[in-house]
């Protein structure tokens, strides 16, 4: 599908694909996947993944919808499943397909190359599967068939589109050097390989970093993945290249200690220490004059000044929020579709945000780059300090008619641009509105004039509206945080928050955030009682090989509760008190997809073993079947602990050990790796048995026992635990599989699968069960337990149960 790119380095349009309008598409429609796409149950990323389609595959599109975020999605029919995927992952034969000048791969053998674009033309050559050809033209004939004109060597002719697939994009090989030196003055490290991803930290000129991966994105940009120790992320290739342009003007020089500076923000917070996390001790008005007492610069280049607010009060402010001269206090309007907002007054500086046409910025200072270009230092509506080139802004209001969505549950339409005006209606959450105008009122508040979904025209604060869900700014409540009715501790509490409650940020005043809970409760919270990062989140995903097995490992931001459930279609759902999961940036063998909500979809033929630790969670990704699985077999009792004793003197500890040895042999025949807690008649504490399991990277724990009650008690029982054991869900599946196989072949009475808090199950971190083979207190079943044939049969059926458990997800 065609994409539009703006060529200016100063202003770039948002890279939206050119979509075919619904009235131009006849459903069903044949389309091709232009990049790998996850197919979901519904038309947003919040729905679970039902399938995944690789690049180049042809699909049938049966419907189209634009969701509440303004995203266009196609519904596809895959035969055995139907679902939704983002429209920009598909191309139509009638629009672009494989573009002229691109290479394609022949996907069938003996493909005819013809003189013209129908099968009635003579075949002039044949192509073989996997052959690479160059597409030089395309044509849709009167039968509505798309044909490509191709060239390979001296052969030039026409091939039907169904026999060609786009040549997969090949990423550049990882750089040979393990280290690179940053050449740009300040460069963002981003969560993904594009400028649209959030910056996680910044690099400074001369800093050496370790390169661990490379990726070429859809815009042809090469990005490097860097490992900084505490954080990993992506950096654009140009950050490591010497600039051919003259260096940008030096803007990091700090005002001398003892000189005076002016606040360039109205409501600039003065902090107790040199970081946003410190409490606010004062608030400065625009152009308030303050004295510089000290400097502090972080390794990433972020600079803070210690200033004297008055003779008895001092604190810290960001260096870029003040200036040596008074702020211009000039209102600017973005005059292009999308303007790049940079970290400094030159295109050498990184893009830290983008602003759409009509956006209001408050200019506070100016600077010129090495080419004489004029730049404005400006403040956004969120009090972010940015630099913007003079060619993309104007001092005259810019009319910008745009569609946005109501982001909050308490948005109101007023008759004028302030809260004193009459309320015309309450705006429906997630409803679509048309933005007509934007102004800054006398209180320095940004308001937008809109036409609501009901057709009424009025005004609402700009923070109530978004273009997409990515526009929302969130914070998370810390322990004992509360929402108040106003921005101060003298206001009454309107809501008590739980730690890590997610809050939408609307505006900030004097160290207080105006927020709305996900349930719609609105009020004010002390910023120091919030965190920009969830305190309960799975972060920094890595893949490690441990004891020969592949493990996906997430760090936990705190020791929060974690549970899981097993869903249909090879899916694992992580649950508990966390907010979201950081998605790995690279493909992981055995896993189809990972959703930020915690749903992990495995490829067919793979299963998992999961472990929960105080500081991390690990998922071992394993192929189906018993071969290679690591199993601990525990022979109950032993040594001084004989266990139960039968009517004729048969000791339970001897039955358990003999059966465990036979089970080990059966499992090893199938390729499993087995550890026995005891292989001789020794005594082990229960804690020693579970310690063997908990210190391992094994997949299952089986404890062998014989039951005892009365002479008439009979049957086989398998026990598991879910009340304490984290792996309760898998323990239950393991118990079901083993009980079913024992009962189906051994002829003992089925006492069922039961929940119980036996120590070796309860205190075990592995999927674990305890099997009571039969009643040693019953003379008939004692005789069975004495029999080598019965013990051998039990070992065989437990092995079958384990094989079933490891084969079925």
Buried (B, 14 or more C-beta within 10 A) or exposed (E): BEEEEBEBEBBBBEBEBEBBEEEEBEEBBBBBBBBBBBBBBBBBBEBBBBBBBEBBBBBBBEBBBBBBBBBBBBBBBBEEEBBBBBBBBBBBBBBBBBEEEBBBBBBEEEBBBBEBBBEEBEEEBEBEEEBEBBBEEBEBBEEEBBBBBBBBEEEBBBBBBBBBBBBEEEBEEBBEEEEBEBBBBBBBBBBBBBBBBEBBBBBBBEBEBBBBBBBBBBEEBBBBBBBBEEEBBBBBBBBBEEBEEEEBBEBEEBBEEEEEBBBBBBBBBBBBBBEBEBBBBBBBEBBBEBBBBEBBBEEBBBBBBBBBBEEEEBBBBBBBBBBEEBBBBBBBBBBBBBBBBBBBBBBBBBBBBBBBBBBBBBBBBBBEBEEEBEBBBBBBBEBEBBBBBBBBBEEEBBEBEBEBBBBBBBBBBBEBBEEEBEEBBEBBBBBBBBBBBBBBBEEEBBBBBBBBBEEBEBBBBBBBBBBBBEEEBBBBBBEEBBBBBBBEEEBEEBBEBEBBBBBBBBBBBBBBBBBBBEEEBBBBBBBBBBBEEBBBBBBBBEBEEEEEBBBBBBBBBBEBEBBBEBBEBBBBBBEBBBBBBBEBBEEBEBBBBBBBBBBBBBBEEBBBBBBBBEEBBBBBBBBBBBEBBBBBBBBBBBEEEEBBBBEEEBBBBBBBBBBBBBBBEBBEEBEBBBBBBBEEBBEBEBEEBBBBBBEBBBBBBBBBBBBBEEBEBBBBBBBBBBEEBBBBBBBBBBBBBBBBBBBEEBEBBBBBBEBEEBBBBBBBBBBBBBBBBBBBBBEEBBBBBBEEEBBBBBBBBBBBBBBBBBEEB
